[in-house]
Amino acid sequence: HLSSDYITKILVDSLGFIWIATSNGLDKLNPKTGLFEHYLTSEENHISNIGYYIGDMIEDGSKYLLIAGRGLFRLEKKRGNWYRLGKYRPQKNIL
């Protein structure tokens, strides 16, 4: 099952896995088995700095997932390693 009912983005990667960004983290669905893997925003799985809301994600040419939350993150899908690429800086008065 999903980690949250509030879905912000769905992506099918080059291997056919379905990635679902939610308000409570990231879920990966294996369509062959019907099983979910959860990447929740908690200290245990090292993605707490993403924040609860994942706004967008894409798969880059190197088969990594790029994820925008509280900053920009890269997920190495094979090993499950997370890398922070940018630092979140709230913008004021941008209009």
ROSE-4610 file (N, C-alpha, C; in Angstrom, 1 decimal, always signed):
// ROSE-4610
residu = [H/H/H/L/L/L/S/S/S/S/S/S/D/D/D/Y/Y/Y/I/I/I/T/T/T/K/K/K/I/I/I/L/L/L/V/V/V/D/D/D/S/S/S/L/L/L/G/G/G/F/F/F/I/I/I/W/W/W/I/I/I/A/A/A/T/T/T/S/S/S/N/N/N/G/G/G/L/L/L/D/D/D/K/K/K/L/L/L/N/N/N/P/P/P/K/K/K/T/T/T/G/G/G/L/L/L/F/F/F/E/E/E/H/H/H/Y/Y/Y/L/L/L/T/T/T/S/S/S/E/E/E/E/E/E/N/N/N/H/H/H/I/I/I/S/S/S/N/N/N/I/I/I/G/G/G/Y/Y/Y/Y/Y/Y/I/I/I/G/G/G/D/D/D/M/M/M/I/I/I/E/E/E/D/D/D/G/G/G/S/S/S/K/K/K/Y/Y/Y/L/L/L/L/L/L/I/I/I/A/A/A/G/G/G/R/R/R/G/G/G/L/L/L/F/F/F/R/R/R/L/L/L/E/E/E/K/K/K/K/K/K/R/R/R/G/G/G/N/N/N/W/W/W/Y/Y/Y/R/R/R/L/L/L/G/G/G/K/K/K/Y/Y/Y/R/R/R/P/P/P/Q/Q/Q/K/K/K/N/N/N/I/I/I/L/L/L]
num = [1/1/1/2/2/2/3/3/3/4/4/4/5/5/5/6/6/6/7/7/7/8/8/8/9/9/9/10/10/10/11/11/11/12/12/12/13/13/13/14/14/14/15/15/15/16/16/16/17/17/17/18/18/18/19/19/19/20/20/20/21/21/21/22/22/22/23/23/23/24/24/24/25/25/25/26/26/26/27/27/27/28/28/28/29/29/29/30/30/30/31/31/31/32/32/32/33/33/33/34/34/34/35/35/35/36/36/36/37/37/37/38/38/38/39/39/39/40/40/40/41/41/41/42/42/42/43/43/43/44/44/44/45/45/45/46/46/46/47/47/47/48/48/48/49/49/49/50/50/50/51/51/51/52/52/52/53/53/53/54/54/54/55/55/55/56/56/56/57/57/57/58/58/58/59/59/59/60/60/60/61/61/61/62/62/62/63/63/63/64/64/64/65/65/65/66/66/66/67/67/67/68/68/68/69/69/69/70/70/70/71/71/71/72/72/72/73/73/73/74/74/74/75/75/75/76/76/76/77/77/77/78/78/78/79/79/79/80/80/80/81/81/81/82/82/82/83/83/83/84/84/84/85/85/85/86/86/86/87/87/87/88/88/88/89/89/89/90/90/90/91/91/91/92/92/92/93/93/93/94/94/94/95/95/95]
x = [+0.8/+0.0/+0.9/+0.3/+1.0/+1.3/+2.4/+2.7/+1.8/+1.1/+0.2/-0.8/-2.0/-3.0/-2.8/-1.9/-1.7/-0.5/-0.7/+0.3/+0.6/+2.0/+2.4/+3.0/+3.5/+4.1/+4.2/+4.0/+4.2/+5.1/+6.1/+7.1/+7.3/+7.4/+7.8/+9.2/+10.1/+11.5/+11.9/+13.1/+13.6/+13.5/+13.4/+13.3/+11.9/+10.9/+9.5/+9.0/+9.8/+9.3/+8.5/+7.5/+6.6/+7.0/+7.5/+7.9/+6.7/+6.3/+5.2/+5.6/+5.7/+6.0/+4.8/+4.9/+3.7/+4.1/+3.1/+3.4/+4.1/+4.3/+5.0/+6.3/+6.8/+8.0/+7.8/+8.6/+8.7/+8.4/+7.5/+7.2/+7.6/+8.1/+8.5/+7.6/+6.9/+6.0/+6.7/+6.8/+7.3/+6.0/+5.8/+4.5/+4.4/+5.6/+5.6/+5.1/+5.5/+5.2/+4.1/+3.8/+2.8/+3.3/+4.6/+5.1/+5.7/+5.5/+6.0/+7.2/+8.1/+9.3/+9.1/+9.2/+9.0/+10.3/+10.4/+11.4/+10.8/+10.5/+9.8/+10.8/+10.3/+11.1/+11.4/+12.4/+12.7/+14.2/+14.7/+16.2/+16.7/+15.9/+16.4/+16.9/+16.3/+16.7/+17.4/+17.9/+18.8/+18.1/+16.8/+16.2/+15.4/+15.6/+14.8/+15.0/+16.1/+16.3/+15.5/+14.9/+14.0/+12.8/+12.3/+11.1/+10.0/+8.8/+7.7/+7.1/+7.2/+6.6/+7.6/+7.4/+8.2/+7.5/+8.0/+7.3/+7.5/+8.7/+8.9/+10.0/+10.1/+11.2/+11.3/+12.5/+12.8/+13.8/+14.0/+15.1/+16.1/+17.3/+18.3/+18.9/+19.8/+20.4/+21.3/+21.7/+22.5/+21.7/+20.4/+19.4/+19.3/+19.6/+19.4/+18.0/+17.4/+16.2/+16.7/+16.3/+16.5/+15.2/+15.2/+14.0/+14.1/+13.1/+13.0/+12.1/+12.6/+11.8/+12.4/+13.0/+13.7/+15.1/+15.2/+16.5/+16.4/+17.5/+17.6/+18.4/+17.8/+18.5/+18.6/+19.6/+19.7/+19.7/+18.9/+18.8/+19.5/+20.5/+21.2/+20.3/+19.5/+18.5/+19.0/+20.1/+20.6/+21.0/+21.6/+22.1/+21.3/+20.4/+19.5/+20.2/+21.3/+22.1/+21.5/+21.4/+20.9/+22.0/+22.0/+23.0/+22.2/+22.6/+22.1/+22.8/+22.1/+22.8/+22.6/+21.6/+21.4/+20.9/+21.0/+20.5/+19.2/+18.3/+17.0/+17.1/+16.7/+16.7/+15.4/+14.5/+13.2/+13.4/+12.6/+12.6/+11.5/+11.8/+10.8/+10.6/+9.4/+9.1/+9.7/+9.3/+9.9/+9.0/+7.8/+7.0/+7.0]
y = [-1.2/+0.0/+1.2/+2.4/+3.6/+4.2/+4.9/+5.6/+6.8/+7.3/+8.4/+8.4/+8.9/+9.0/+10.2/+11.2/+12.4/+12.2/+12.0/+11.7/+13.0/+13.3/+14.5/+14.2/+13.0/+12.6/+11.1/+10.6/+9.2/+9.1/+8.2/+8.0/+6.5/+6.1/+4.7/+4.8/+4.1/+4.2/+3.3/+3.3/+2.5/+1.0/+0.6/-0.8/-1.3/-0.3/-0.6/-0.5/-0.1/+0.2/+1.4/+1.5/+2.6/+3.4/+4.6/+5.4/+6.4/+6.5/+7.3/+8.3/+9.6/+10.6/+11.0/+11.0/+11.3/+12.4/+12.8/+13.8/+13.2/+11.9/+11.2/+10.4/+10.8/+10.1/+9.5/+8.5/+8.0/+6.5/+6.0/+4.6/+4.0/+2.8/+2.1/+0.8/+0.7/-0.5/-1.3/-2.6/-3.6/-4.1/-3.8/-4.2/-5.7/-6.4/-7.9/-8.6/-8.1/-8.8/-8.1/-6.8/-6.1/-5.6/-5.7/-5.3/-3.9/-3.2/-1.8/-1.8/-0.9/-0.5/+0.9/+1.3/+2.6/+3.3/+4.5/+5.4/+6.6/+6.4/+7.4/+8.5/+9.6/+10.7/+10.6/+9.8/+9.6/+9.4/+9.5/+9.5/+8.1/+7.0/+5.7/+5.4/+6.1/+5.8/+6.9/+7.9/+8.9/+9.9/+10.0/+11.0/+12.0/+12.1/+13.1/+14.5/+14.8/+16.2/+16.5/+15.5/+15.8/+16.6/+16.3/+16.9/+16.0/+16.2/+15.3/+15.4/+16.6/+16.8/+16.7/+15.7/+15.6/+16.2/+17.3/+18.0/+17.5/+16.9/+16.4/+15.4/+14.6/+13.7/+13.3/+13.0/+12.6/+11.5/+10.7/+9.8/+10.4/+10.5/+11.2/+10.1/+10.6/+9.7/+8.6/+8.8/+7.8/+6.8/+6.9/+6.0/+6.2/+7.4/+7.9/+8.6/+8.6/+9.4/+10.8/+11.8/+13.2/+13.6/+14.0/+14.2/+15.6/+16.4/+17.7/+17.7/+18.1/+18.2/+19.5/+19.3/+20.4/+20.4/+20.7/+20.6/+19.6/+19.3/+18.4/+17.2/+16.0/+14.8/+13.8/+12.9/+11.9/+10.5/+9.6/+8.3/+7.3/+6.7/+5.6/+4.3/+4.0/+3.0/+1.6/+1.2/-0.1/-0.4/+0.6/+0.4/+1.1/+2.0/+2.7/+3.8/+4.3/+5.4/+6.8/+7.7/+9.0/+10.0/+11.0/+12.1/+13.4/+14.3/+15.7/+16.5/+17.1/+17.9/+19.4/+19.8/+21.2/+21.5/+22.7/+23.0/+23.8/+23.5/+24.2/+25.6/+26.6/+28.0/+28.6/+28.8/+29.4/+30.7/+31.0/+32.3/+33.2/+34.5/+35.4/+36.5/+36.9/+38.0/+37.7/+36.5/+36.2/+36.8/+37.3/+37.9/+39.4]
z = [+0.0/+0.0/+0.0/-0.4/-0.4/+0.9/+1.1/+2.3/+2.6/+1.6/+1.7/+0.6/+0.8/-0.2/-1.1/-0.6/-1.4/-2.3/-3.6/-4.6/-5.3/-5.4/-6.1/-7.5/-7.7/-9.0/-9.1/-10.4/-10.7/-11.9/-11.8/-12.8/-13.0/-14.3/-14.6/-15.1/-14.5/-14.9/-16.0/-16.4/-17.6/-17.3/-16.1/-15.8/-15.5/-15.6/-15.5/-14.1/-13.1/-11.8/-11.7/-10.9/-10.8/-9.5/-9.6/-8.5/-8.2/-7.0/-6.6/-5.5/-5.8/-4.8/-4.1/-2.7/-1.9/-0.9/-0.1/+0.9/+2.1/+2.1/+3.2/+2.8/+1.6/+1.1/-0.3/-0.6/-2.0/-1.9/-2.8/-2.8/-4.2/-4.2/-5.5/-5.6/-6.7/-6.9/-8.0/-7.6/-8.6/-9.3/-10.5/-11.1/-11.3/-11.4/-11.6/-10.3/-9.1/-7.9/-7.1/-7.5/-6.7/-5.4/-5.1/-3.8/-3.8/-2.7/-2.5/-1.7/-2.1/-1.2/-0.9/+0.4/+0.9/+1.3/+0.8/+1.2/+2.0/+3.2/+4.0/+4.5/+4.8/+5.2/+6.7/+7.1/+8.4/+8.6/+9.8/+10.0/+9.6/+9.8/+9.6/+8.2/+7.2/+5.8/+5.1/+5.9/+5.4/+4.4/+4.3/+3.4/+4.2/+5.5/+6.3/+5.8/+5.2/+4.7/+3.5/+2.8/+1.7/+2.1/+3.3/+3.8/+3.4/+4.0/+3.7/+2.3/+1.7/+0.4/-0.7/-1.6/-2.8/-3.9/-4.5/-5.5/-6.9/-7.2/-8.6/-8.6/-9.7/-9.9/-11.3/-11.8/-13.1/-13.1/-14.1/-14.2/-15.2/-14.8/-15.7/-16.6/-17.5/-18.5/-17.9/-16.6/-15.9/-15.2/-15.3/-14.6/-13.1/-12.7/-11.3/-11.3/-10.1/-9.9/-9.3/-9.9/-9.3/-8.7/-7.4/-6.6/-6.0/-6.2/-5.6/-4.4/-3.3/-2.1/-1.4/-0.2/+0.4/-0.1/-1.3/-2.0/-3.1/-3.8/-4.9/-4.4/-4.7/-4.3/-5.4/-5.4/-6.4/-5.7/-6.2/-5.7/-6.6/-6.1/-6.9/-6.7/-7.7/-7.6/-7.2/-7.8/-7.6/-6.1/-5.5/-4.2/-3.1/-3.6/-2.6/-1.9/-2.5/-1.9/-2.3/-1.3/-1.5/-1.5/-2.4/-2.4/-2.5/-1.7/-1.7/-2.7/-3.6/-4.7/-4.5/-3.8/-3.5/-2.1/-1.7/-0.4/-0.5/+0.3/+0.3/+0.9/+0.1/+0.6/+0.2/+1.2/+0.9/+0.3/-0.7/-1.4/-0.9/-0.7/-0.3/-1.3/-1.5/-2.5/-3.9/-4.4/-5.7/-6.9/-6.5/-7.6/-7.5]
